[in-house]
Amino acid sequence: MVRFTKMPAWVGQLPDESRGVFEFCLGHTYRIKEIDVQGLFVLDVSADTDQHFGGFMNDIRREAEFFEEVA
């Protein structure tokens, strides 16, 4: 489990909806679903974001430096 604690600098350049997902998830805790072939942590944020933003099985993929281990 990790907490999304640091916003990537480039998020401000994303379309409003994509930026909103990152901003909404900041500070929340998620289970690491996998580490992809590029070494990015994949967090399943769909329980928090699918209904609010639309879409299906939304995730956030980022390097470990953007997260804090919680337990």
PDB file of N, CA, C, O and CB in Angstrom:
ATOM      1  N   MET A   1       0.857  -1.179   0.000  1.00  0.00           N
ATOM      2  CA  MET A   1       0.000   0.000   0.000  1.00  0.00           C
ATOM      3  C   MET A   1       0.896   1.233   0.000  1.00  0.00           C
ATOM      4  O   MET A   1       1.889   1.300   0.724  1.00  0.00           O
ATOM      5  CB  MET A   1      -0.971   0.003   1.231  1.00  0.00           C
ATOM      6  N   VAL A   2       0.526   2.195  -0.819  1.00  0.00           N
ATOM      7  CA  VAL A   2       1.269   3.451  -0.901  1.00  0.00           C
ATOM      8  C   VAL A   2       0.302   4.634  -0.913  1.00  0.00           C
ATOM      9  O   VAL A   2      -0.851   4.516  -1.328  1.00  0.00           O
ATOM     10  CB  VAL A   2       2.167   3.473  -2.161  1.00  0.00           C
ATOM     11  N   ARG A   3       0.801   5.763  -0.449  1.00  0.00           N
ATOM     12  CA  ARG A   3       0.047   7.019  -0.518  1.00  0.00           C
ATOM     13  C   ARG A   3       0.649   7.842  -1.651  1.00  0.00           C
ATOM     14  O   ARG A   3       1.868   7.978  -1.750  1.00  0.00           O
ATOM     15  CB  ARG A   3       0.091   7.809   0.858  1.00  0.00           C
ATOM     16  N   PHE A   4      -0.196   8.379  -2.487  1.00  0.00           N
ATOM     17  CA  PHE A   4       0.219   9.247  -3.586  1.00  0.00           C
ATOM     18  C   PHE A   4       0.503  10.619  -2.973  1.00  0.00           C
ATOM     19  O   PHE A   4      -0.424  11.353  -2.631  1.00  0.00           O
ATOM     20  CB  PHE A   4      -0.886   9.329  -4.729  1.00  0.00           C
ATOM     21  N   THR A   5       1.799  10.965  -2.833  1.00  0.00           N
ATOM     22  CA  THR A   5       2.179  12.147  -2.053  1.00  0.00           C
ATOM     23  C   THR A   5       2.778  13.292  -2.851  1.00  0.00           C
ATOM     24  O   THR A   5       2.867  14.411  -2.345  1.00  0.00           O
ATOM     25  CB  THR A   5       3.142  11.750  -1.021  1.00  0.00           C
ATOM     26  N   LYS A   6       3.185  13.042  -4.074  1.00  0.00           N
ATOM     27  CA  LYS A   6       3.897  14.075  -4.832  1.00  0.00           C
ATOM     28  C   LYS A   6       3.337  14.134  -6.250  1.00  0.00           C
ATOM     29  O   LYS A   6       3.254  13.118  -6.941  1.00  0.00           O
ATOM     30  CB  LYS A   6       5.431  13.793  -4.858  1.00  0.00           C
ATOM     31  N   MET A   7       2.956  15.330  -6.670  1.00  0.00           N
ATOM     32  CA  MET A   7       2.374  15.508  -7.995  1.00  0.00           C
ATOM     33  C   MET A   7       3.487  15.701  -9.025  1.00  0.00           C
ATOM     34  O   MET A   7       4.363  16.541  -8.823  1.00  0.00           O
ATOM     35  CB  MET A   7       1.400  16.713  -8.010  1.00  0.00           C
ATOM     36  N   PRO A   8       3.474  14.941 -10.127  1.00  0.00           N
ATOM     37  CA  PRO A   8       4.443  15.184 -11.191  1.00  0.00           C
ATOM     38  C   PRO A   8       4.266  16.593 -11.753  1.00  0.00           C
ATOM     39  O   PRO A   8       3.138  17.065 -11.894  1.00  0.00           O
ATOM     40  CB  PRO A   8       4.294  14.133 -12.313  1.00  0.00           C
ATOM     41  N   ALA A   9       5.356  17.257 -12.071  1.00  0.00           N
ATOM     42  CA  ALA A   9       5.313  18.645 -12.546  1.00  0.00           C
ATOM     43  C   ALA A   9       4.488  18.797 -13.823  1.00  0.00           C
ATOM     44  O   ALA A   9       3.823  19.816 -14.008  1.00  0.00           O
ATOM     45  CB  ALA A   9       6.725  19.155 -12.790  1.00  0.00           C
ATOM     46  N   TRP A  10       4.523  17.812 -14.690  1.00  0.00           N
ATOM     47  CA  TRP A  10       3.842  17.899 -15.979  1.00  0.00           C
ATOM     48  C   TRP A  10       2.327  17.735 -15.903  1.00  0.00           C
ATOM     49  O   TRP A  10       1.642  17.930 -16.907  1.00  0.00           O
ATOM     50  CB  TRP A  10       4.393  16.869 -16.894  1.00  0.00           C
ATOM     51  N   VAL A  11       1.790  17.383 -14.746  1.00  0.00           N
ATOM     52  CA  VAL A  11       0.340  17.174 -14.621  1.00  0.00           C
ATOM     53  C   VAL A  11      -0.429  18.443 -14.974  1.00  0.00           C
ATOM     54  O   VAL A  11      -1.532  18.364 -15.514  1.00  0.00           O
ATOM     55  CB  VAL A  11      -0.018  16.723 -13.193  1.00  0.00           C
ATOM     56  N   GLY A  12       0.132  19.601 -14.679  1.00  0.00           N
ATOM     57  CA  GLY A  12      -0.531  20.866 -14.999  1.00  0.00           C
ATOM     58  C   GLY A  12      -0.757  21.079 -16.482  1.00  0.00           C
ATOM     59  O   GLY A  12      -1.554  21.934 -16.868  1.00  0.00           O
ATOM     60  N   GLN A  13      -0.077  20.324 -17.311  1.00  0.00           N
ATOM     61  CA  GLN A  13      -0.219  20.450 -18.758  1.00  0.00           C
ATOM     62  C   GLN A  13      -1.245  19.479 -19.346  1.00  0.00           C
ATOM     63  O   GLN A  13      -1.523  19.524 -20.544  1.00  0.00           O
ATOM     64  CB  GLN A  13       1.116  20.231 -19.418  1.00  0.00           C
ATOM     65  N   LEU A  14      -1.799  18.615 -18.522  1.00  0.00           N
ATOM     66  CA  LEU A  14      -2.774  17.630 -18.994  1.00  0.00           C
ATOM     67  C   LEU A  14      -4.136  18.280 -19.233  1.00  0.00           C
ATOM     68  O   LEU A  14      -4.414  19.358 -18.706  1.00  0.00           O
ATOM     69  CB  LEU A  14      -2.907  16.479 -17.983  1.00  0.00           C
ATOM     70  N   PRO A  15      -4.980  17.626 -20.023  1.00  0.00           N
ATOM     71  CA  PRO A  15      -6.360  18.091 -20.159  1.00  0.00           C
ATOM     72  C   PRO A  15      -7.038  18.098 -18.780  1.00  0.00           C
ATOM     73  O   PRO A  15      -6.631  17.365 -17.879  1.00  0.00           O
ATOM     74  CB  PRO A  15      -7.152  17.189 -21.160  1.00  0.00           C
ATOM     75  N   ASP A  16      -8.061  18.922 -18.631  1.00  0.00           N
ATOM     76  CA  ASP A  16      -8.728  19.102 -17.334  1.00  0.00           C
ATOM     77  C   ASP A  16      -9.141  17.794 -16.675  1.00  0.00           C
ATOM     78  O   ASP A  16      -8.918  17.606 -15.479  1.00  0.00           O
ATOM     79  CB  ASP A  16      -9.941  19.967 -17.505  1.00  0.00           C
ATOM     80  N   GLU A  17      -9.735  16.897 -17.436  1.00  0.00           N
ATOM     81  CA  GLU A  17     -10.224  15.651 -16.845  1.00  0.00           C
ATOM     82  C   GLU A  17      -9.077  14.798 -16.311  1.00  0.00           C
ATOM     83  O   GLU A  17      -9.164  14.277 -15.199  1.00  0.00           O
ATOM     84  CB  GLU A  17     -11.027  14.857 -17.876  1.00  0.00           C
ATOM     85  N   SER A  18      -8.008  14.650 -17.084  1.00  0.00           N
ATOM     86  CA  SER A  18      -6.861  13.857 -16.639  1.00  0.00           C
ATOM     87  C   SER A  18      -6.189  14.508 -15.428  1.00  0.00           C
ATOM     88  O   SER A  18      -5.824  13.821 -14.474  1.00  0.00           O
ATOM     89  CB  SER A  18      -5.844  13.689 -17.788  1.00  0.00           C
ATOM     90  N   ARG A  19      -6.029  15.808 -15.467  1.00  0.00           N
ATOM     91  CA  ARG A  19      -5.447  16.531 -14.338  1.00  0.00           C
ATOM     92  C   ARG A  19      -6.314  16.354 -13.093  1.00  0.00           C
ATOM     93  O   ARG A  19      -5.805  16.204 -11.982  1.00  0.00           O
ATOM     94  CB  ARG A  19      -5.289  18.029 -14.675  1.00  0.00           C
ATOM     95  N   GLY A  20      -7.621  16.374 -13.297  1.00  0.00           N
ATOM     96  CA  GLY A  20      -8.549  16.191 -12.173  1.00  0.00           C
ATOM     97  C   GLY A  20      -8.392  14.861 -11.482  1.00  0.00           C
ATOM     98  O   GLY A  20      -8.508  14.782 -10.259  1.00  0.00           O
ATOM     99  N   VAL A  21      -8.129  13.802 -12.246  1.00  0.00           N
ATOM    100  CA  VAL A  21      -7.924  12.474 -11.654  1.00  0.00           C
ATOM    101  C   VAL A  21      -6.695  12.494 -10.754  1.00  0.00           C
ATOM    102  O   VAL A  21      -6.755  12.014  -9.622  1.00  0.00           O
ATOM    103  CB  VAL A  21      -7.770  11.392 -12.758  1.00  0.00           C
ATOM    104  N   PHE A  22      -5.586  13.037 -11.234  1.00  0.00           N
ATOM    105  CA  PHE A  22      -4.370  13.123 -10.415  1.00  0.00           C
ATOM    106  C   PHE A  22      -4.619  13.946  -9.152  1.00  0.00           C
ATOM    107  O   PHE A  22      -4.240  13.535  -8.055  1.00  0.00           O
ATOM    108  CB  PHE A  22      -3.216  13.740 -11.228  1.00  0.00           C
ATOM    109  N   GLU A  23      -5.251  15.099  -9.306  1.00  0.00           N
ATOM    110  CA  GLU A  23      -5.501  15.975  -8.154  1.00  0.00           C
ATOM    111  C   GLU A  23      -6.423  15.308  -7.145  1.00  0.00           C
ATOM    112  O   GLU A  23      -6.226  15.448  -5.938  1.00  0.00           O
ATOM    113  CB  GLU A  23      -6.107  17.304  -8.613  1.00  0.00           C
ATOM    114  N   PHE A  24      -7.427  14.585  -7.630  1.00  0.00           N
ATOM    115  CA  PHE A  24      -8.375  13.901  -6.776  1.00  0.00           C
ATOM    116  C   PHE A  24      -7.686  12.799  -5.958  1.00  0.00           C
ATOM    117  O   PHE A  24      -8.033  12.577  -4.798  1.00  0.00           O
ATOM    118  CB  PHE A  24      -9.509  13.314  -7.617  1.00  0.00           C
ATOM    119  N   CYS A  25      -6.715  12.113  -6.562  1.00  0.00           N
ATOM    120  CA  CYS A  25      -6.054  10.977  -5.923  1.00  0.00           C
ATOM    121  C   CYS A  25      -4.912  11.390  -4.988  1.00  0.00           C
ATOM    122  O   CYS A  25      -4.500  10.611  -4.129  1.00  0.00           O
ATOM    123  CB  CYS A  25      -5.523  10.042  -6.981  1.00  0.00           C
ATOM    124  N   LEU A  26      -4.410  12.594  -5.152  1.00  0.00           N
ATOM    125  CA  LEU A  26      -3.296  13.055  -4.323  1.00  0.00           C
ATOM    126  C   LEU A  26      -3.668  12.964  -2.839  1.00  0.00           C
ATOM    127  O   LEU A  26      -4.709  13.466  -2.417  1.00  0.00           O
ATOM    128  CB  LEU A  26      -2.904  14.509  -4.695  1.00  0.00           C
ATOM    129  N   GLY A  27      -2.810  12.323  -2.069  1.00  0.00           N
ATOM    130  CA  GLY A  27      -3.042  12.168  -0.636  1.00  0.00           C
ATOM    131  C   GLY A  27      -3.775  10.899  -0.250  1.00  0.00           C
ATOM    132  O   GLY A  27      -3.839  10.560   0.932  1.00  0.00           O
ATOM    133  N   HIS A  28      -4.329  10.193  -1.221  1.00  0.00           N
ATOM    134  CA  HIS A  28      -5.047   8.954  -0.938  1.00  0.00           C
ATOM    135  C   HIS A  28      -4.112   7.742  -0.996  1.00  0.00           C
ATOM    136  O   HIS A  28      -3.028   7.798  -1.577  1.00  0.00           O
ATOM    137  CB  HIS A  28      -6.202   8.777  -1.929  1.00  0.00           C
ATOM    138  N   THR A  29      -4.555   6.666  -0.389  1.00  0.00           N
ATOM    139  CA  THR A  29      -3.775   5.434  -0.296  1.00  0.00           C
ATOM    140  C   THR A  29      -4.345   4.383  -1.242  1.00  0.00           C
ATOM    141  O   THR A  29      -5.558   4.199  -1.340  1.00  0.00           O
ATOM    142  CB  THR A  29      -3.760   4.905   1.153  1.00  0.00           C
ATOM    143  N   TYR A  30      -3.437   3.699  -1.935  1.00  0.00           N
ATOM    144  CA  TYR A  30      -3.836   2.680  -2.911  1.00  0.00           C
ATOM    145  C   TYR A  30      -2.902   1.477  -2.831  1.00  0.00           C
ATOM    146  O   TYR A  30      -1.749   1.576  -2.413  1.00  0.00           O
ATOM    147  CB  TYR A  30      -3.836   3.264  -4.343  1.00  0.00           C
ATOM    148  N   ARG A  31      -3.444   0.345  -3.246  1.00  0.00           N
ATOM    149  CA  ARG A  31      -2.647  -0.876  -3.360  1.00  0.00           C
ATOM    150  C   ARG A  31      -1.904  -0.839  -4.698  1.00  0.00           C
ATOM    151  O   ARG A  31      -2.458  -0.420  -5.714  1.00  0.00           O
ATOM    152  CB  ARG A  31      -3.550  -2.162  -3.246  1.00  0.00           C
ATOM    153  N   ILE A  32      -0.654  -1.278  -4.684  1.00  0.00           N
ATOM    154  CA  ILE A  32       0.105  -1.399  -5.926  1.00  0.00           C
ATOM    155  C   ILE A  32      -0.429  -2.626  -6.661  1.00  0.00           C
ATOM    156  O   ILE A  32      -0.336  -3.748  -6.164  1.00  0.00           O
ATOM    157  CB  ILE A  32       1.661  -1.516  -5.653  1.00  0.00           C
ATOM    158  N   LYS A  33      -0.976  -2.405  -7.824  1.00  0.00           N
ATOM    159  CA  LYS A  33      -1.543  -3.493  -8.623  1.00  0.00           C
ATOM    160  C   LYS A  33      -0.441  -4.294  -9.301  1.00  0.00           C
ATOM    161  O   LYS A  33      -0.509  -5.521  -9.374  1.00  0.00           O
ATOM    162  CB  LYS A  33      -2.519  -2.940  -9.673  1.00  0.00           C
ATOM    163  N   GLU A  34       0.576  -3.592  -9.797  1.00  0.00           N
ATOM    164  CA  GLU A  34       1.710  -4.239 -10.461  1.00  0.00           C
ATOM    165  C   GLU A  34       2.799  -3.201 -10.672  1.00  0.00           C
ATOM    166  O   GLU A  34       2.592  -2.005 -10.468  1.00  0.00           O
ATOM    167  CB  GLU A  34       1.284  -4.886 -11.821  1.00  0.00           C
ATOM    168  N   ILE A  35       3.945  -3.676 -11.079  1.00  0.00           N
ATOM    169  CA  ILE A  35       5.013  -2.812 -11.562  1.00  0.00           C
ATOM    170  C   ILE A  35       5.172  -3.185 -13.022  1.00  0.00           C
ATOM    171  O   ILE A  35       5.495  -4.328 -13.347  1.00  0.00           O
ATOM    172  CB  ILE A  35       6.374  -2.984 -10.734  1.00  0.00           C
ATOM    173  N   ASP A  36       4.942  -2.208 -13.915  1.00  0.00           N
ATOM    174  CA  ASP A  36       4.914  -2.527 -15.341  1.00  0.00           C
ATOM    175  C   ASP A  36       6.319  -2.720 -15.910  1.00  0.00           C
ATOM    176  O   ASP A  36       7.308  -2.593 -15.188  1.00  0.00           O
ATOM    177  CB  ASP A  36       4.193  -1.428 -16.109  1.00  0.00           C
ATOM    178  N   VAL A  37       6.404  -3.022 -17.188  1.00  0.00           N
ATOM    179  CA  VAL A  37       7.681  -3.330 -17.831  1.00  0.00           C
ATOM    180  C   VAL A  37       8.639  -2.135 -17.845  1.00  0.00           C
ATOM    181  O   VAL A  37       9.844  -2.313 -18.022  1.00  0.00           O
ATOM    182  CB  VAL A  37       7.438  -3.802 -19.251  1.00  0.00           C
ATOM    183  N   GLN A  38       8.119  -0.933 -17.662  1.00  0.00           N
ATOM    184  CA  GLN A  38       8.958   0.270 -17.595  1.00  0.00           C
ATOM    185  C   GLN A  38       9.379   0.597 -16.164  1.00  0.00           C
ATOM    186  O   GLN A  38      10.081   1.579 -15.925  1.00  0.00           O
ATOM    187  CB  GLN A  38       8.216   1.460 -18.196  1.00  0.00           C
ATOM    188  N   GLY A  39       8.944  -0.236 -15.213  1.00  0.00           N
ATOM    189  CA  GLY A  39       9.283  -0.015 -13.818  1.00  0.00           C
ATOM    190  C   GLY A  39       8.369   0.962 -13.105  1.00  0.00           C
ATOM    191  O   GLY A  39       8.678   1.409 -12.000  1.00  0.00           O
ATOM    192  N   LEU A  40       7.244   1.297 -13.727  1.00  0.00           N
ATOM    193  CA  LEU A  40       6.293   2.217 -13.102  1.00  0.00           C
ATOM    194  C   LEU A  40       5.351   1.460 -12.185  1.00  0.00           C
ATOM    195  O   LEU A  40       4.902   0.362 -12.515  1.00  0.00           O
ATOM    196  CB  LEU A  40       5.495   2.984 -14.168  1.00  0.00           C
ATOM    197  N   PHE A  41       5.051   2.047 -11.032  1.00  0.00           N
ATOM    198  CA  PHE A  41       4.071   1.471 -10.119  1.00  0.00           C
ATOM    199  C   PHE A  41       2.690   1.736 -10.706  1.00  0.00           C
ATOM    200  O   PHE A  41       2.384   2.863 -11.095  1.00  0.00           O
ATOM    201  CB  PHE A  41       4.204   2.069  -8.668  1.00  0.00           C
ATOM    202  N   VAL A  42       1.863   0.708 -10.770  1.00  0.00           N
ATOM    203  CA  VAL A  42       0.504   0.844 -11.294  1.00  0.00           C
ATOM    204  C   VAL A  42      -0.456   0.773 -10.112  1.00  0.00           C
ATOM    205  O   VAL A  42      -0.547  -0.248  -9.430  1.00  0.00           O
ATOM    206  CB  VAL A  42       0.180  -0.270 -12.363  1.00  0.00           C
ATOM    207  N   LEU A  43      -1.167   1.870  -9.882  1.00  0.00           N
ATOM    208  CA  LEU A  43      -2.141   1.936  -8.797  1.00  0.00           C
ATOM    209  C   LEU A  43      -3.539   1.917  -9.391  1.00  0.00           C
ATOM    210  O   LEU A  43      -3.843   2.711 -10.282  1.00  0.00           O
ATOM    211  CB  LEU A  43      -1.927   3.205  -7.923  1.00  0.00           C
ATOM    212  N   ASP A  44      -4.383   1.030  -8.916  1.00  0.00           N
ATOM    213  CA  ASP A  44      -5.772   0.963  -9.368  1.00  0.00           C
ATOM    214  C   ASP A  44      -6.560   2.007  -8.571  1.00  0.00           C
ATOM    215  O   ASP A  44      -6.829   1.822  -7.385  1.00  0.00           O
ATOM    216  CB  ASP A  44      -6.378  -0.492  -9.180  1.00  0.00           C
ATOM    217  N   VAL A  45      -6.919   3.084  -9.227  1.00  0.00           N
ATOM    218  CA  VAL A  45      -7.659   4.166  -8.566  1.00  0.00           C
ATOM    219  C   VAL A  45      -9.128   4.169  -8.990  1.00  0.00           C
ATOM    220  O   VAL A  45      -9.853   5.126  -8.721  1.00  0.00           O
ATOM    221  CB  VAL A  45      -7.018   5.528  -8.887  1.00  0.00           C
ATOM    222  N   SER A  46      -9.560   3.101  -9.650  1.00  0.00           N
ATOM    223  CA  SER A  46     -10.903   3.057 -10.231  1.00  0.00           C
ATOM    224  C   SER A  46     -12.022   3.187  -9.198  1.00  0.00           C
ATOM    225  O   SER A  46     -13.054   3.786  -9.498  1.00  0.00           O
ATOM    226  CB  SER A  46     -11.078   1.774 -10.989  1.00  0.00           C
ATOM    227  N   ALA A  47     -11.850   2.648  -8.001  1.00  0.00           N
ATOM    228  CA  ALA A  47     -12.901   2.745  -6.984  1.00  0.00           C
ATOM    229  C   ALA A  47     -13.175   4.203  -6.613  1.00  0.00           C
ATOM    230  O   ALA A  47     -14.307   4.559  -6.286  1.00  0.00           O
ATOM    231  CB  ALA A  47     -12.507   1.946  -5.729  1.00  0.00           C
ATOM    232  N   ASP A  48     -12.152   5.037  -6.662  1.00  0.00           N
ATOM    233  CA  ASP A  48     -12.312   6.453  -6.339  1.00  0.00           C
ATOM    234  C   ASP A  48     -12.684   7.310  -7.543  1.00  0.00           C
ATOM    235  O   ASP A  48     -13.335   8.343  -7.385  1.00  0.00           O
ATOM    236  CB  ASP A  48     -11.046   6.977  -5.731  1.00  0.00           C
ATOM    237  N   THR A  49     -12.283   6.898  -8.738  1.00  0.00           N
ATOM    238  CA  THR A  49     -12.391   7.811  -9.877  1.00  0.00           C
ATOM    239  C   THR A  49     -13.395   7.421 -10.959  1.00  0.00           C
ATOM    240  O   THR A  49     -13.933   8.306 -11.624  1.00  0.00           O
ATOM    241  CB  THR A  49     -11.075   7.940 -10.496  1.00  0.00           C
ATOM    242  N   ASP A  50     -13.665   6.140 -11.159  1.00  0.00           N
ATOM    243  CA  ASP A  50     -14.527   5.732 -12.270  1.00  0.00           C
ATOM    244  C   ASP A  50     -15.894   6.418 -12.229  1.00  0.00           C
ATOM    245  O   ASP A  50     -16.337   6.979 -13.231  1.00  0.00           O
ATOM    246  CB  ASP A  50     -14.712   4.224 -12.254  1.00  0.00           C
ATOM    247  N   GLN A  51     -16.553   6.376 -11.093  1.00  0.00           N
ATOM    248  CA  GLN A  51     -17.886   6.967 -10.989  1.00  0.00           C
ATOM    249  C   GLN A  51     -17.825   8.493 -11.066  1.00  0.00           C
ATOM    250  O   GLN A  51     -18.697   9.127 -11.659  1.00  0.00           O
ATOM    251  CB  GLN A  51     -18.558   6.534  -9.681  1.00  0.00           C
ATOM    252  N   HIS A  52     -16.800   9.068 -10.470  1.00  0.00           N
ATOM    253  CA  HIS A  52     -16.681  10.528 -10.422  1.00  0.00           C
ATOM    254  C   HIS A  52     -16.284  11.126 -11.770  1.00  0.00           C
ATOM    255  O   HIS A  52     -16.820  12.158 -12.173  1.00  0.00           O
ATOM    256  CB  HIS A  52     -15.666  10.930  -9.369  1.00  0.00           C
ATOM    257  N   PHE A  53     -15.351  10.484 -12.465  1.00  0.00           N
ATOM    258  CA  PHE A  53     -14.809  11.031 -13.708  1.00  0.00           C
ATOM    259  C   PHE A  53     -15.253  10.276 -14.957  1.00  0.00           C
ATOM    260  O   PHE A  53     -15.041  10.747 -16.075  1.00  0.00           O
ATOM    261  CB  PHE A  53     -13.317  11.033 -13.643  1.00  0.00           C
ATOM    262  N   GLY A  54     -15.864   9.119 -14.776  1.00  0.00           N
ATOM    263  CA  GLY A  54     -16.215   8.284 -15.918  1.00  0.00           C
ATOM    264  C   GLY A  54     -15.064   7.354 -16.239  1.00  0.00           C
ATOM    265  O   GLY A  54     -14.027   7.370 -15.576  1.00  0.00           O
ATOM    266  N   GLY A  55     -15.257   6.567 -17.236  1.00  0.00           N
ATOM    267  CA  GLY A  55     -14.217   5.610 -17.595  1.00  0.00           C
ATOM    268  C   GLY A  55     -14.395   4.318 -16.826  1.00  0.00           C
ATOM    269  O   GLY A  55     -15.370   4.126 -16.100  1.00  0.00           O
ATOM    270  N   PHE A  56     -13.425   3.439 -17.008  1.00  0.00           N
ATOM    271  CA  PHE A  56     -13.488   2.108 -16.415  1.00  0.00           C
ATOM    272  C   PHE A  56     -12.076   1.649 -16.111  1.00  0.00           C
ATOM    273  O   PHE A  56     -11.197   1.684 -16.972  1.00  0.00           O
ATOM    274  CB  PHE A  56     -14.209   1.101 -17.355  1.00  0.00           C
ATOM    275  N   MET A  57     -11.872   1.223 -14.886  1.00  0.00           N
ATOM    276  CA  MET A  57     -10.581   0.701 -14.428  1.00  0.00           C
ATOM    277  C   MET A  57      -9.446   1.728 -14.593  1.00  0.00           C
ATOM    278  O   MET A  57      -8.370   1.404 -15.097  1.00  0.00           O
ATOM    279  CB  MET A  57     -10.237  -0.578 -15.196  1.00  0.00           C
ATOM    280  N   ASN A  58      -9.706   2.957 -14.161  1.00  0.00           N
ATOM    281  CA  ASN A  58      -8.670   3.991 -14.195  1.00  0.00           C
ATOM    282  C   ASN A  58      -7.494   3.590 -13.320  1.00  0.00           C
ATOM    283  O   ASN A  58      -7.668   2.957 -12.278  1.00  0.00           O
ATOM    284  CB  ASN A  58      -9.238   5.346 -13.736  1.00  0.00           C
ATOM    285  N   ASP A  59      -6.299   3.961 -13.750  1.00  0.00           N
ATOM    286  CA  ASP A  59      -5.112   3.728 -12.926  1.00  0.00           C
ATOM    287  C   ASP A  59      -4.159   4.905 -13.059  1.00  0.00           C
ATOM    288  O   ASP A  59      -4.280   5.734 -13.961  1.00  0.00           O
ATOM    289  CB  ASP A  59      -4.405   2.408 -13.330  1.00  0.00           C
ATOM    290  N   ILE A  60      -3.218   4.953 -12.142  1.00  0.00           N
ATOM    291  CA  ILE A  60      -2.125   5.925 -12.172  1.00  0.00           C
ATOM    292  C   ILE A  60      -0.843   5.120 -12.262  1.00  0.00           C
ATOM    293  O   ILE A  60      -0.655   4.152 -11.525  1.00  0.00           O
ATOM    294  CB  ILE A  60      -2.131   6.878 -10.901  1.00  0.00           C
ATOM    295  N   ARG A  61       0.032   5.519 -13.162  1.00  0.00           N
ATOM    296  CA  ARG A  61       1.319   4.839 -13.360  1.00  0.00           C
ATOM    297  C   ARG A  61       2.424   5.861 -13.168  1.00  0.00           C
ATOM    298  O   ARG A  61       2.546   6.804 -13.949  1.00  0.00           O
ATOM    299  CB  ARG A  61       1.412   4.171 -14.781  1.00  0.00           C
ATOM    300  N   ARG A  62       3.228   5.678 -12.132  1.00  0.00           N
ATOM    301  CA  ARG A  62       4.300   6.623 -11.829  1.00  0.00           C
ATOM    302  C   ARG A  62       5.464   5.909 -11.171  1.00  0.00           C
ATOM    303  O   ARG A  62       5.346   4.771 -10.717  1.00  0.00           O
ATOM    304  CB  ARG A  62       3.792   7.751 -10.928  1.00  0.00           C
ATOM    305  N   GLU A  63       6.589   6.603 -11.130  1.00  0.00           N
ATOM    306  CA  GLU A  63       7.786   6.103 -10.469  1.00  0.00           C
ATOM    307  C   GLU A  63       7.578   6.124  -8.950  1.00  0.00           C
ATOM    308  O   GLU A  63       6.719   6.839  -8.434  1.00  0.00           O
ATOM    309  CB  GLU A  63       9.029   6.947 -10.870  1.00  0.00           C
ATOM    310  N   ALA A  64       8.380   5.328  -8.256  1.00  0.00           N
ATOM    311  CA  ALA A  64       8.264   5.189  -6.800  1.00  0.00           C
ATOM    312  C   ALA A  64       8.414   6.511  -6.058  1.00  0.00           C
ATOM    313  O   ALA A  64       7.851   6.665  -4.975  1.00  0.00           O
ATOM    314  CB  ALA A  64       9.299   4.218  -6.298  1.00  0.00           C
ATOM    315  N   GLU A  65       9.149   7.460  -6.603  1.00  0.00           N
ATOM    316  CA  GLU A  65       9.389   8.730  -5.910  1.00  0.00           C
ATOM    317  C   GLU A  65       8.123   9.529  -5.650  1.00  0.00           C
ATOM    318  O   GLU A  65       8.148  10.464  -4.849  1.00  0.00           O
ATOM    319  CB  GLU A  65      10.339   9.566  -6.706  1.00  0.00           C
ATOM    320  N   PHE A  66       7.024   9.191  -6.299  1.00  0.00           N
ATOM    321  CA  PHE A  66       5.768   9.924  -6.122  1.00  0.00           C
ATOM    322  C   PHE A  66       4.890   9.324  -5.047  1.00  0.00           C
ATOM    323  O   PHE A  66       3.790   9.819  -4.803  1.00  0.00           O
ATOM    324  CB  PHE A  66       5.008   9.970  -7.417  1.00  0.00           C
ATOM    325  N   PHE A  67       5.352   8.263  -4.397  1.00  0.00           N
ATOM    326  CA  PHE A  67       4.555   7.550  -3.413  1.00  0.00           C
ATOM    327  C   PHE A  67       5.310   7.364  -2.099  1.00  0.00           C
ATOM    328  O   PHE A  67       6.539   7.422  -2.046  1.00  0.00           O
ATOM    329  CB  PHE A  67       4.133   6.203  -3.965  1.00  0.00           C
ATOM    330  N   GLU A  68       4.536   7.140  -1.051  1.00  0.00           N
ATOM    331  CA  GLU A  68       5.088   6.858   0.272  1.00  0.00           C
ATOM    332  C   GLU A  68       4.469   5.528   0.736  1.00  0.00           C
ATOM    333  O   GLU A  68       3.250   5.360   0.719  1.00  0.00           O
ATOM    334  CB  GLU A  68       4.787   8.044   1.301  1.00  0.00           C
ATOM    335  N   GLU A  69       5.315   4.609   1.140  1.00  0.00           N
ATOM    336  CA  GLU A  69       4.799   3.314   1.624  1.00  0.00           C
ATOM    337  C   GLU A  69       4.050   3.516   2.918  1.00  0.00           C
ATOM    338  O   GLU A  69       4.504   4.235   3.807  1.00  0.00           O
ATOM    339  CB  GLU A  69       5.945   2.292   1.826  1.00  0.00           C
ATOM    340  N   VAL A  70       2.873   2.865   3.022  1.00  0.00           N
ATOM    341  CA  VAL A  70       2.084   2.993   4.235  1.00  0.00           C
ATOM    342  C   VAL A  70       1.936   1.720   5.037  1.00  0.00           C
ATOM    343  O   VAL A  70       1.816   1.822   6.257  1.00  0.00           O
ATOM    344  CB  VAL A  70       0.757   3.490   3.893  1.00  0.00           C
ATOM    345  N   ALA A  71       1.933   0.583   4.488  1.00  0.00           N
ATOM    346  CA  ALA A  71       1.904  -0.649   5.286  1.00  0.00           C
ATOM    347  C   ALA A  71       1.699  -1.853   4.414  1.00  0.00           C
ATOM    348  O   ALA A  71       1.648  -2.976   4.915  1.00  0.00           O
ATOM    349  CB  ALA A  71       0.812  -0.587   6.337  1.00  0.00           C
TER     350      ALA A  71
END
